[in-house]
Amino acid sequence: MPDVAYGIEPDLDAAEFRRVLIESGLAARRPVDDLPRLARMLAQADLVVTARRDGDLVGVARTLTDFVFCAYLSDLAVSRSVQGLRIGQGLIAATRAAVGPQVSLLLTAAPGAVNFYDRIGMPRVADAFRYDREA
């Protein structure tokens, strides 16, 4: 099995991001038909961690953070063809390493991904609140 290279890519191409969102199954929950909006999502993120296999993008973790206290992992997408190879765990580990040990990491799981986070031992948060998007 080829190695997976993790990296920080602040200038990730929106079309590549779109492809991974579609291949991961997150397309229904992301604005994949609005490439300019995806580009803005990437441009405004504080941290974009990628996973590449043989140079091909297979995973993305997009995070909003202050790098000193808190971080919100907004998107964790791994192409279905490589799911089960621990790439999601690798993206989370690389994200945590990039933000540092003083920073808490929070995410909201997609309904179909809850078991993944339980399986990797990520603690659940009981008291969280959210306003949904209006557009």
Residue frames relative to the residue before (quaternion, step in Angstrom):
aa qw qx qy qz dx dy dz
M 1.0000 0.0000 0.0000 0.0000 0.00 0.00 0.00
P 0.4636 -0.6875 0.4816 0.2838 3.61 -0.84 0.95
D 0.5537 -0.6103 0.4571 0.3348 3.53 -1.18 0.60
V 0.3267 -0.6959 0.6029 0.2133 3.51 -1.29 0.49
A 0.1921 -0.7754 0.5943 0.0929 3.55 -0.85 1.02
Y 0.1874 -0.7689 0.6053 0.0856 3.55 -0.80 1.08
G 0.0904 0.8041 -0.5821 0.0798 3.53 -1.00 0.80
I 0.4267 -0.6365 0.5665 0.3030 3.52 -1.36 0.15
E 0.0016 0.8127 -0.5787 0.0681 3.56 -0.65 1.19
P 0.1542 -0.8301 0.5299 0.0801 3.60 0.13 1.24
D 0.7352 0.3819 -0.2185 0.5156 3.60 1.19 -0.46
L 0.1590 0.8149 -0.5398 0.1388 3.59 1.08 0.68
D 0.4833 -0.6749 0.4886 0.2687 3.56 -0.97 0.92
A 0.5073 -0.6796 0.4445 0.2883 3.58 -0.85 1.00
A 0.6289 0.5339 -0.3438 0.4486 3.62 1.04 -0.68
E 0.6331 0.5054 -0.3310 0.4840 3.61 1.05 -0.69
F 0.6259 0.5329 -0.3205 0.4706 3.56 1.00 -0.88
R 0.6401 0.5363 -0.3077 0.4560 3.57 0.94 -0.94
R 0.6569 0.5218 -0.3147 0.4440 3.58 0.87 -0.96
V 0.6825 0.4718 -0.2961 0.4731 3.60 0.90 -0.87
L 0.6050 0.5401 -0.3626 0.4591 3.60 1.02 -0.68
I 0.6639 0.4893 -0.2995 0.4797 3.59 0.95 -0.87
E 0.6986 0.4826 -0.2731 0.4522 3.59 0.83 -1.01
S 0.6688 0.5124 -0.3008 0.4469 3.60 1.14 -0.54
G 0.5141 -0.6260 0.4323 0.3962 3.55 1.18 -0.53
L 0.5504 0.6333 -0.3871 0.3822 3.60 1.25 0.02
A 0.4029 0.7531 -0.4562 0.2497 3.61 1.24 -0.13
A 0.6392 0.5409 -0.3329 0.4338 3.60 1.02 -0.70
R 0.7474 0.3825 -0.1960 0.5067 3.58 1.20 -0.52
R 0.7076 0.3824 -0.2418 0.5428 3.60 1.28 0.11
P 0.5267 -0.6612 0.4337 0.3120 3.64 -1.11 0.58
V 0.0160 0.8654 -0.5002 0.0234 3.59 0.72 1.08
D 0.6538 0.4952 -0.3242 0.4714 3.61 1.19 -0.30
D 0.6735 0.4245 -0.2767 0.5382 3.58 1.31 0.12
L 0.1876 -0.8369 0.5067 0.0874 3.58 0.30 1.30
P 0.6368 0.5122 -0.3597 0.4503 3.67 0.92 -0.68
R 0.6397 0.5081 -0.3321 0.4714 3.62 1.03 -0.70
L 0.6247 0.5190 -0.3398 0.4742 3.61 1.00 -0.76
A 0.6365 0.5267 -0.3274 0.4586 3.58 1.00 -0.82
R 0.6550 0.4951 -0.3085 0.4802 3.59 1.00 -0.80
M 0.6020 0.5532 -0.3579 0.4510 3.60 1.04 -0.74
L 0.6795 0.4761 -0.2844 0.4803 3.57 0.95 -0.88
A 0.6735 0.5162 -0.3018 0.4346 3.57 0.89 -0.94
Q 0.7309 0.4277 -0.2343 0.4774 3.58 1.03 -0.75
A 0.5046 0.6323 -0.4347 0.3958 3.60 1.25 -0.11
D 0.4421 -0.6910 0.5103 0.2581 3.55 -1.14 0.65
L 0.7986 0.0727 -0.0011 0.5974 3.55 1.18 -0.60
V 0.0086 -0.7674 0.6409 -0.0158 3.56 -0.86 1.01
V 0.0791 -0.7889 0.6094 -0.0064 3.55 -0.51 1.26
T 0.1260 -0.8115 0.5692 0.0411 3.57 -0.88 0.93
A 0.2124 -0.7120 0.6494 0.1619 3.50 -1.38 0.36
R 0.0271 -0.7949 0.6058 -0.0196 3.56 -0.80 1.05
R 0.1320 -0.7612 0.6337 0.0390 3.51 -1.06 0.92
D 0.8142 -0.0686 -0.0292 0.5757 3.57 -0.51 1.22
G 0.7222 -0.4481 0.2330 0.4725 3.58 1.07 0.76
D 0.6223 0.5402 -0.3398 0.4533 3.58 1.24 -0.34
L 0.4576 -0.6711 0.5105 0.2821 3.56 -0.98 0.88
V 0.0162 -0.8153 0.5781 -0.0270 3.58 -0.75 1.09
G 0.8134 0.0917 -0.0516 0.5721 3.59 1.24 -0.18
V 0.0666 -0.7821 0.6195 0.0093 3.53 -1.20 0.70
A 0.0594 -0.7336 0.6753 0.0482 3.53 -1.16 0.79
R 0.0775 -0.8023 0.5918 -0.0065 3.58 -0.58 1.21
T 0.0398 -0.8428 0.5320 -0.0707 3.55 -0.58 1.24
L 0.2275 -0.7118 0.6494 0.1411 3.53 -1.24 0.72
T 0.1729 0.8098 -0.5331 0.1735 3.59 -0.63 1.10
D 0.3792 -0.6787 0.5702 0.2653 3.54 -1.35 0.29
F 0.3988 -0.7573 0.4214 0.2999 3.60 1.38 -0.07
V 0.7227 0.4052 -0.2744 0.4880 3.63 1.17 0.27
F 0.8278 0.1575 -0.0640 0.5346 3.59 1.13 -0.50
C 0.8334 -0.0106 0.0514 0.5502 3.60 0.79 -0.92
A 0.0615 -0.7713 0.6330 0.0240 3.53 -1.30 0.53
Y 0.1675 -0.7576 0.6240 0.0927 3.55 -1.09 0.81
L 0.2303 -0.7601 0.5966 0.1152 3.55 -0.57 1.19
S 0.1961 -0.8489 0.4862 0.0671 3.54 -0.03 1.35
D 0.8041 0.0907 -0.0263 0.5870 3.59 1.00 -0.79
L 0.0479 0.7354 -0.6751 0.0341 3.53 -0.98 0.95
A 0.0976 0.8121 -0.5583 0.1388 3.54 -0.27 1.31
V 0.0011 -0.7740 0.6322 -0.0354 3.55 -0.92 1.01
S 0.5094 -0.6571 0.4633 0.3067 3.57 -0.81 1.00
R 0.5686 -0.6354 0.4065 0.3282 3.57 -0.92 0.94
S 0.6252 0.5791 -0.3412 0.3967 3.59 1.03 -0.75
V 0.7704 0.2898 -0.1771 0.5395 3.61 1.20 -0.39
Q 0.3774 0.7050 -0.5122 0.3133 3.59 1.21 0.27
G 0.7099 0.3984 -0.3236 0.4823 3.56 -1.01 0.82
L 0.6395 0.5178 -0.3252 0.4659 3.60 1.29 -0.06
R 0.5429 -0.6619 0.3566 0.3740 3.58 1.31 0.39
I 0.3251 0.7579 -0.5034 0.2578 3.59 1.18 0.47
G 0.6124 0.5390 -0.3502 0.4602 3.61 1.02 -0.70
Q 0.6483 0.5010 -0.3101 0.4821 3.57 0.97 -0.85
G 0.6466 0.5254 -0.3150 0.4546 3.57 1.01 -0.81
L 0.6462 0.5119 -0.3165 0.4693 3.58 1.03 -0.79
I 0.6428 0.5028 -0.3215 0.4803 3.59 1.01 -0.79
A 0.6544 0.5104 -0.3156 0.4601 3.61 0.92 -0.88
A 0.6662 0.4912 -0.3027 0.4725 3.60 0.95 -0.85
T 0.6238 0.5259 -0.3322 0.4733 3.58 1.08 -0.72
R 0.6677 0.4959 -0.3015 0.4663 3.57 0.88 -0.92
A 0.6388 0.5138 -0.3273 0.4698 3.59 1.00 -0.76
A 0.6763 0.5090 -0.2967 0.4421 3.60 0.96 -0.83
V 0.7174 0.4219 -0.2662 0.4862 3.61 0.98 -0.73
G 0.4725 -0.7107 0.4091 0.3230 3.59 1.18 -0.43
P 0.6545 -0.5823 0.3454 0.3365 3.55 -1.26 0.50
Q 0.6356 0.5309 -0.3456 0.4413 3.63 1.17 -0.28
V 0.6436 0.5383 -0.2964 0.4562 3.58 1.32 -0.16
S 0.3108 -0.7202 0.5859 0.2033 3.58 -0.92 0.90
L 0.2331 -0.7682 0.5848 0.1170 3.57 -1.10 0.76
L 0.0574 -0.7971 0.6003 -0.0312 3.54 -0.76 1.14
L 0.0674 0.7768 -0.6260 0.0103 3.56 -1.16 0.58
T 0.3132 -0.6901 0.6121 0.2258 3.51 -1.35 0.33
A 0.3269 -0.7838 0.4981 0.1751 3.57 -0.52 1.16
A 0.4682 -0.5997 0.5632 0.3224 3.52 -1.17 0.65
P 0.6450 -0.5637 0.3346 0.3927 3.61 -0.99 0.74
G 0.7213 0.4480 -0.2595 0.4601 3.60 0.92 -0.79
A 0.6802 0.5069 -0.2813 0.4487 3.58 1.26 -0.20
V 0.3912 0.7507 -0.4671 0.2554 3.60 1.25 -0.11
N 0.6632 0.5153 -0.3167 0.4408 3.60 0.87 -0.87
F 0.5880 0.5712 -0.3668 0.4398 3.61 1.09 -0.68
Y 0.7042 0.4616 -0.2755 0.4638 3.59 0.80 -1.00
D 0.6057 0.5246 -0.3492 0.4859 3.58 1.08 -0.63
R 0.6776 0.5218 -0.2918 0.4285 3.58 0.87 -1.00
I 0.7219 0.4170 -0.2665 0.4838 3.61 0.98 -0.72
G 0.5440 -0.6728 0.3662 0.3425 3.57 1.31 0.09
M 0.3601 0.7121 -0.5225 0.3005 3.59 1.13 0.51
P 0.4415 -0.7207 0.4643 0.2645 3.59 -0.69 1.04
R 0.4196 -0.6821 0.5429 0.2529 3.55 -1.14 0.73
V 0.2871 -0.7206 0.6037 0.1840 3.56 -1.25 0.53
A 0.3395 -0.7811 0.4931 0.1773 3.56 -0.64 1.11
D 0.8029 0.2975 -0.1278 0.5004 3.56 0.81 -0.96
A 0.2943 0.7308 -0.5548 0.2673 3.55 0.28 1.28
F 0.1335 -0.7858 0.6020 0.0483 3.55 -1.14 0.67
R 0.0276 -0.8203 0.5704 -0.0303 3.57 -1.14 0.60
Y 0.2333 -0.6794 0.6713 0.1827 3.51 -1.26 0.63
D 0.3783 -0.7197 0.5312 0.2382 3.61 -0.87 0.90
R 0.6278 -0.5243 0.4235 0.3893 3.55 -1.30 0.40
E 0.3191 -0.7395 0.5616 0.1896 3.56 -1.09 0.70
A 0.7890 0.1451 -0.0886 0.5903 3.59 1.26 -0.27
